[in-house]
Amino acid sequence: MTIVNRRQILAGGAVAGAATLTTGRAWAQPRDQVIRIGVLADFSGPYRSTSGPTSLAAAQQAVEDMGMAGRNIRVEVIQGDHQNRPDAALALARRWIDQDGVDMICEVNNSAIALAVANLVKEKDKVQLASGAASSALTGPQCTANTIQWTYDTWMFSNVVGGASVRAGGDTWYMITADYAFGHQLERDVGAFVQKAGGRVLGSARYPFPGTTDFSSFLLQAQASRAKVVGLAMAAADMVNCVKQAHEFGLTRRGAQLAGMIMFVQDIKAIGLEAAQGMLLSEVYYHDLNDRTRGLAQRILRRTPDNMPGQEHAGTYSCVIHYLKAVMEVGVARAKASGLEVVNVMKRMPTDDDAFGPGRVREDGRKIHPAYLFQVKTPAESRGEWDFYNLKATVPAEEAFRPLSEGGCPLVRG
């Protein structure tokens, strides 16, 4: 195995690093015989811990676990920092495809970027496996034949958390929302589930993204609404800051419950159990869920020992595993010639890996697997540094995600 590091400076100020994991024969091979995977992620911004270096490590681990060297297939994994800027990300993705021979782009943990890249990979007949993007529009009206949404989406999170909170008595909501595509979609999905369960959304406050660190004015608006539940349509560093500030304001002591619509183990670690205890949240992967997830976490931790792999990292691992299975079936030459052919094979083959266990990829490009409702432990319940959750419920794969008939994806036959 050879690892090469370099830095690229792109027009418009975009910065991309490339850490290349090469498997297969040690000597040079023609470019058209190498499968190249681009991990397009947040390596320097608010989502670095839930994305970035650990997603790169997960992709590299997937290549290693698939034993590509022994199969005489050379695979290179490169990285790029999208900086949460769709223009910079699209320029980098186009350069990857046109100049660097990238065949598959994964992670893409920004919904606006994922939607833009979906059109690019369709145009170029490559593959996008959106293991970090959450907007359910990717498998709805804006679905494309060359993109699969892998890990989670706003509909799933809203389904699992929103409905459960209303059924538990939290029938009035106020939303604090990141002002971009991901946040808007999550707010819409949460509102639909709250209303379906018999609740009401009393209002919302949208904060500028990225760049907001002071959530006091938005929390005050939520408090003034007298809503029983304050839904947080945000993620990563924003979630951490908002929950900490809500705890300092005593929002929960005044009777409101925080609903972390999209949370990760990194968020809980940063917040601390004292402030986060009792929150309900949904994830599709937890490192301590079963023997397979524990084994996967330990393998990835060898590469990034300071950051426990979370659901987004697990999604990147899982999608690379399944992609490489499809590449082996069609062959390297055909995989490089047609991303659409690879995606069609991925949809035909059942999935199974250490992250999510058995699953499948639907016609609309939605990868499905079980989802879990967790409650954050109290400090007294926790047995170790990353021991955060009690499992409250398991939602089967076919129930966790939006029904195929309701998404409006033009790929779905009527």
C-alpha positions as CSV (number, residue, x, y, z in Angstrom):
1,M,0.0,0.0,0.0
2,T,1.3,3.5,-0.9
3,I,-0.1,6.7,0.6
4,V,0.7,10.0,-1.2
5,N,-0.2,13.4,0.1
6,R,-0.4,16.6,-2.0
7,R,-2.2,20.0,-2.0
8,Q,-4.0,21.5,-4.9
9,I,-5.1,25.2,-5.2
10,L,-8.1,25.6,-7.5
11,A,-9.5,28.7,-9.1
12,G,-11.9,30.7,-7.0
13,G,-10.0,30.0,-3.8
14,A,-11.1,26.3,-3.3
15,V,-8.5,24.2,-1.6
16,A,-8.3,20.5,-2.0
17,G,-6.0,18.0,-0.4
18,A,-5.5,14.6,-1.9
19,A,-4.6,11.6,0.3
20,T,-4.4,8.7,-2.1
21,L,-4.8,5.1,-1.0
22,T,-3.5,2.8,-3.8
23,T,-4.1,-0.9,-3.8
24,G,-3.1,-3.5,-6.4
25,R,0.2,-3.8,-8.1
26,A,3.0,-1.6,-6.9
27,W,4.1,-0.5,-10.4
28,A,2.4,2.1,-12.5
29,Q,-0.7,1.2,-14.4
30,P,-2.5,3.2,-17.2
31,R,-5.0,5.7,-15.9
32,D,-7.9,3.9,-17.6
33,Q,-7.1,0.8,-15.5
34,V,-7.4,2.6,-12.1
35,I,-10.7,3.1,-10.2
36,R,-10.6,6.5,-8.5
37,I,-12.8,7.5,-5.6
38,G,-13.1,11.1,-4.5
39,V,-14.2,11.8,-0.9
40,L,-15.7,15.3,-1.2
41,A,-16.3,16.4,2.4
42,D,-15.8,19.1,5.0
43,F,-12.2,18.9,6.1
44,S,-11.9,22.4,7.7
45,G,-15.4,23.7,8.6
46,P,-18.1,23.0,11.1
47,Y,-18.7,19.4,10.0
48,R,-15.1,18.3,10.1
49,S,-15.5,15.8,13.0
50,T,-18.6,14.1,11.6
51,S,-17.2,14.2,8.0
52,G,-13.7,14.9,6.9
53,P,-10.7,12.8,7.9
54,T,-12.7,10.0,9.4
55,S,-14.8,9.7,6.3
56,L,-11.6,9.5,4.3
57,A,-10.4,6.8,6.7
58,A,-13.7,4.9,6.3
59,A,-13.4,4.9,2.5
60,Q,-9.8,3.7,2.8
61,Q,-10.8,0.9,5.2
62,A,-13.5,-0.2,2.8
63,V,-10.9,-0.6,0.0
64,E,-8.7,-2.6,2.4
65,D,-11.6,-4.8,3.7
66,M,-12.6,-5.6,0.1
67,G,-9.1,-7.0,-0.5
68,M,-8.7,-5.1,-3.8
69,A,-5.0,-5.7,-3.9
70,G,-5.5,-9.5,-4.0
71,R,-8.0,-9.0,-6.8
72,N,-5.5,-7.2,-8.9
73,I,-7.7,-4.1,-9.1
74,R,-6.0,-0.8,-8.4
75,V,-8.1,1.7,-6.4
76,E,-7.1,5.2,-5.4
77,V,-9.0,7.3,-2.8
78,I,-8.5,11.0,-2.9
79,Q,-9.9,13.8,-0.8
80,G,-11.3,17.2,-1.4
81,D,-12.5,20.0,1.0
82,H,-15.7,21.5,-0.4
83,Q,-15.7,24.3,2.3
84,N,-19.5,24.2,2.3
85,R,-19.4,26.3,-0.9
86,P,-21.3,24.8,-3.9
87,D,-19.4,26.8,-6.5
88,A,-16.0,25.7,-5.1
89,A,-17.2,22.1,-4.7
90,L,-18.6,21.9,-8.2
91,A,-15.4,23.3,-9.7
92,L,-13.4,20.7,-7.8
93,A,-15.7,17.8,-8.8
94,R,-15.6,18.8,-12.4
95,R,-11.8,18.9,-12.3
96,W,-11.7,15.5,-10.6
97,I,-13.8,14.0,-13.4
98,D,-12.3,15.9,-16.4
99,Q,-8.6,15.9,-15.5
100,D,-8.0,13.4,-12.7
101,G,-10.1,10.5,-13.9
102,V,-12.3,10.2,-10.8
103,D,-15.1,7.6,-11.3
104,M,-17.1,7.9,-8.1
105,I,-17.6,10.8,-5.7
106,C,-18.9,10.0,-2.2
107,E,-19.6,11.7,1.2
108,V,-20.7,15.2,-0.1
109,N,-22.1,16.2,3.3
110,N,-23.8,19.4,2.2
111,S,-27.2,19.0,0.5
112,A,-26.8,22.0,-1.8
113,I,-23.5,20.6,-3.0
114,A,-24.9,17.1,-3.4
115,L,-27.8,18.3,-5.6
116,A,-25.3,20.2,-7.8
117,V,-22.9,17.3,-8.1
118,A,-25.9,15.0,-9.0
119,N,-26.4,17.0,-12.2
120,L,-22.6,16.9,-13.0
121,V,-22.2,13.1,-12.6
122,K,-25.3,12.6,-14.7
123,E,-23.9,14.8,-17.4
124,K,-20.5,13.0,-17.2
125,D,-21.9,9.5,-16.6
126,K,-20.1,9.0,-13.4
127,V,-21.3,8.1,-9.9
128,Q,-22.3,10.0,-6.8
129,L,-22.9,8.1,-3.5
130,A,-24.2,10.8,-1.2
131,S,-23.3,9.2,2.1
132,G,-23.3,12.6,4.0
133,A,-26.1,14.7,2.4
134,A,-29.4,14.6,4.1
135,S,-31.9,16.4,1.9
136,S,-34.7,14.0,0.9
137,A,-35.0,15.9,-2.4
138,L,-32.1,13.8,-3.6
139,T,-34.5,10.8,-3.9
140,G,-37.5,13.0,-4.6
141,P,-38.2,15.3,-7.6
142,Q,-34.5,16.0,-8.0
143,C,-33.4,12.4,-8.1
144,T,-31.1,11.3,-10.9
145,A,-30.0,7.9,-12.3
146,N,-26.3,8.3,-11.4
147,T,-26.8,9.3,-7.7
148,I,-27.6,7.1,-4.7
149,Q,-28.4,8.6,-1.3
150,W,-26.8,6.2,1.1
151,T,-27.0,6.9,4.8
152,Y,-30.0,8.9,6.0
153,D,-32.2,11.8,5.0
154,T,-34.4,14.5,6.5
155,W,-37.6,12.4,6.0
156,M,-36.2,9.5,8.0
157,F,-34.9,11.7,10.9
158,S,-38.2,13.5,11.0
159,N,-40.2,10.3,10.9
160,V,-38.3,8.7,13.8
161,V,-37.9,11.7,16.1
162,G,-40.8,14.0,15.2
163,G,-43.5,11.4,15.5
164,A,-42.1,9.9,18.7
165,S,-42.0,13.3,20.5
166,V,-45.6,14.2,19.6
167,R,-46.8,10.8,20.8
168,A,-45.0,11.4,24.1
169,G,-46.9,14.7,24.6
170,G,-44.7,17.2,22.8
171,D,-47.5,18.5,20.6
172,T,-46.3,22.1,20.1
173,W,-43.1,22.8,18.3
174,Y,-40.8,25.7,17.4
175,M,-38.0,25.2,14.9
176,I,-34.5,26.7,14.8
177,T,-33.2,26.1,11.3
178,A,-30.0,26.4,9.3
179,D,-30.8,28.7,6.4
180,Y,-29.8,26.5,3.5
181,A,-31.3,23.5,1.5
182,F,-30.6,20.9,4.2
183,G,-32.2,22.9,7.0
184,H,-35.2,24.0,4.9
185,Q,-36.0,20.4,3.9
186,L,-35.6,19.1,7.4
187,E,-38.0,21.8,8.7
188,R,-40.6,20.9,6.1
189,D,-40.3,17.2,6.9
190,V,-40.5,17.7,10.6
191,G,-43.5,19.9,10.3
192,A,-45.3,17.3,8.2
193,F,-44.7,14.6,10.8
194,V,-45.7,16.8,13.7
195,Q,-49.0,17.7,12.1
196,K,-49.6,14.1,11.0
197,A,-49.2,13.0,14.6
198,G,-51.6,15.7,15.8
199,G,-49.2,18.4,16.8
200,R,-48.6,22.0,15.6
201,V,-45.5,24.0,14.6
202,L,-45.9,27.4,16.1
203,G,-43.1,29.1,14.2
204,S,-39.4,29.0,13.2
205,A,-36.3,31.0,13.2
206,R,-33.7,30.6,10.4
207,Y,-30.1,31.5,11.2
208,P,-27.3,32.3,8.7
209,F,-25.2,29.3,7.7
210,P,-22.3,28.9,7.9
211,G,-20.9,31.4,10.4
212,T,-23.4,31.6,13.3
213,T,-22.0,31.0,16.7
214,D,-24.4,32.9,18.9
215,F,-27.9,31.3,19.1
216,S,-29.2,33.5,21.9
217,S,-31.7,35.5,19.9
218,F,-33.1,32.3,18.2
219,L,-33.4,30.6,21.6
220,L,-35.2,33.6,23.0
221,Q,-37.7,33.4,20.1
222,A,-38.2,29.7,20.8
223,Q,-38.7,30.4,24.5
224,A,-41.2,33.2,23.8
225,S,-43.3,30.8,21.6
226,R,-44.0,28.6,24.7
227,A,-43.6,25.5,22.5
228,K,-43.2,22.3,24.4
229,V,-40.5,21.1,21.9
230,V,-37.7,23.1,20.3
231,G,-36.6,21.2,17.1
232,L,-33.1,21.9,16.0
233,A,-32.8,21.6,12.2
234,M,-29.0,21.8,12.2
235,A,-26.0,19.5,12.7
236,A,-22.4,19.3,13.9
237,A,-20.8,22.4,15.4
238,D,-24.0,24.4,15.2
239,M,-25.9,21.7,17.1
240,V,-23.2,21.6,19.8
241,N,-23.3,25.4,20.3
242,C,-27.0,25.7,20.3
243,V,-27.6,22.8,22.8
244,K,-24.9,24.2,25.1
245,Q,-26.4,27.7,25.0
246,A,-29.9,26.3,25.5
247,H,-28.6,24.5,28.7
248,E,-27.0,27.7,29.9
249,F,-30.3,29.6,29.3
250,G,-32.1,26.9,31.3
251,L,-34.5,26.3,28.4
252,T,-35.2,22.7,29.4
253,R,-35.5,23.7,33.1
254,R,-38.4,25.9,32.0
255,G,-40.3,22.9,30.6
256,A,-39.2,22.8,26.9
257,Q,-37.6,19.7,25.4
258,L,-34.9,19.9,22.8
259,A,-35.3,17.6,19.9
260,G,-32.0,17.0,18.1
261,M,-33.2,16.2,14.7
262,I,-29.8,15.2,13.3
263,M,-27.2,14.4,15.9
264,F,-24.0,12.4,15.9
265,V,-21.9,10.9,18.7
266,Q,-19.3,13.7,18.1
267,D,-22.1,16.2,19.0
268,I,-22.8,14.4,22.3
269,K,-19.1,14.3,23.2
270,A,-18.7,18.0,22.5
271,I,-21.9,18.9,24.3
272,G,-21.3,16.6,27.3
273,L,-23.8,14.3,28.9
274,E,-24.7,16.9,31.6
275,A,-26.3,19.2,29.0
276,A,-27.4,16.5,26.5
277,Q,-28.9,13.9,28.8
278,G,-32.4,12.8,28.1
279,M,-32.5,14.1,24.5
280,L,-34.2,11.8,21.9
281,L,-32.4,11.4,18.6
282,S,-32.2,9.0,15.7
283,E,-29.1,7.4,14.1
284,V,-28.8,4.6,11.6
285,Y,-25.4,3.4,13.0
286,Y,-24.0,3.3,16.5
287,H,-20.5,1.9,17.2
288,D,-21.7,-0.2,20.2
289,L,-24.9,-1.6,18.6
290,N,-23.6,-5.1,17.8
291,D,-20.5,-7.2,17.2
292,R,-20.2,-6.1,13.5
293,T,-20.5,-2.3,14.3
294,R,-18.0,-2.7,17.1
295,G,-15.5,-4.5,14.9
296,L,-15.9,-1.8,12.1
297,A,-15.4,1.0,14.6
298,Q,-12.1,-0.5,15.9
299,R,-10.7,-1.0,12.4
300,I,-11.4,2.7,11.4
301,L,-10.1,3.9,14.8
302,R,-6.7,2.6,13.8
303,R,-6.6,5.4,11.3
304,T,-8.2,8.2,13.3
305,P,-7.8,7.2,16.9
306,D,-9.1,10.4,18.4
307,N,-12.5,10.3,16.6
308,M,-15.1,7.5,17.0
309,P,-16.7,6.6,13.7
310,G,-20.3,7.8,13.5
311,Q,-23.2,7.2,11.1
312,E,-21.8,9.4,8.4
313,H,-18.5,7.7,8.4
314,A,-20.3,4.3,8.4
315,G,-22.3,5.4,5.4
316,T,-19.1,6.2,3.5
317,Y,-17.6,2.8,4.4
318,S,-20.8,1.0,3.4
319,C,-21.2,2.8,0.0
320,V,-17.6,2.2,-1.0
321,I,-18.0,-1.5,-0.1
322,H,-21.0,-1.9,-2.3
323,Y,-19.6,0.2,-5.2
324,L,-16.5,-2.0,-5.3
325,K,-18.7,-5.1,-5.4
326,A,-20.4,-3.6,-8.5
327,V,-17.1,-2.7,-10.1
328,M,-15.9,-6.3,-9.6
329,E,-19.0,-7.5,-11.3
330,V,-18.8,-5.3,-14.4
331,G,-15.1,-5.0,-14.6
332,V,-12.8,-1.9,-14.4
333,A,-13.1,-0.9,-18.0
334,R,-16.9,-1.0,-18.1
335,A,-17.1,0.7,-14.7
336,K,-15.0,3.6,-15.9
337,A,-17.0,3.8,-19.1
338,S,-20.4,4.0,-17.6
339,G,-21.3,5.1,-14.1
340,L,-25.0,4.4,-14.9
341,E,-24.2,0.8,-15.5
342,V,-22.5,0.5,-12.1
343,V,-25.4,2.2,-10.3
344,N,-27.8,-0.2,-12.0
345,V,-25.8,-3.1,-10.7
346,M,-25.7,-1.6,-7.2
347,K,-29.5,-1.4,-7.3
348,R,-29.8,-5.0,-8.4
349,M,-27.5,-6.5,-5.8
350,P,-28.6,-6.7,-2.1
351,T,-26.3,-4.8,0.3
352,D,-24.6,-6.3,3.4
353,D,-21.8,-4.8,5.4
354,D,-20.6,-4.3,8.9
355,A,-22.0,-0.8,9.2
356,F,-25.7,-1.5,8.5
357,G,-26.1,-5.3,7.9
358,P,-28.5,-6.4,5.1
359,G,-30.3,-3.8,3.0
360,R,-31.0,-2.7,-0.6
361,V,-30.9,0.2,-3.0
362,R,-34.3,1.2,-4.3
363,E,-35.3,2.4,-7.8
364,D,-35.3,6.0,-6.7
365,G,-31.7,5.8,-5.5
366,R,-32.6,5.5,-1.8
367,K,-30.4,3.0,0.2
368,I,-32.5,1.6,3.0
369,H,-31.6,-0.1,6.3
370,P,-33.0,0.0,9.8
371,A,-33.0,3.3,11.8
372,Y,-32.8,3.6,15.6
373,L,-34.3,5.8,18.2
374,F,-31.8,6.5,21.0
375,Q,-32.0,8.4,24.3
376,V,-28.9,10.1,25.6
377,K,-27.6,8.6,28.8
378,T,-27.1,10.4,32.0
379,P,-23.5,10.9,33.2
380,A,-24.1,8.2,35.8
381,E,-25.2,5.6,33.2
382,S,-22.2,6.1,30.9
383,R,-19.5,3.5,31.2
384,G,-16.8,5.1,29.1
385,E,-15.7,7.9,26.8
386,W,-18.0,7.2,23.9
387,D,-20.8,5.4,25.8
388,F,-23.7,7.7,25.1
389,Y,-26.9,6.0,24.1
390,N,-29.7,3.8,25.3
391,L,-31.6,2.1,22.5
392,K,-35.3,2.9,22.7
393,A,-36.7,1.5,19.4
394,T,-35.7,0.0,16.1
395,V,-37.5,1.0,13.0
396,P,-37.4,-1.6,10.2
397,A,-35.8,-0.5,6.9
398,E,-39.1,-0.5,4.9
399,E,-40.7,1.8,7.6
400,A,-37.8,4.1,8.3
401,F,-37.6,5.8,4.9
402,R,-40.2,7.6,2.8
403,P,-42.3,5.2,0.7
404,L,-41.2,4.8,-2.9
405,S,-44.6,6.0,-4.1
406,E,-44.5,9.3,-2.2
407,G,-41.2,10.8,-3.2
408,G,-42.0,12.0,-6.7
409,C,-38.8,10.7,-8.2
410,P,-39.2,10.6,-12.0
411,L,-37.2,7.3,-12.1
412,V,-40.0,5.5,-10.3
413,R,-42.4,3.8,-12.7
414,G,-46.0,4.6,-12.0
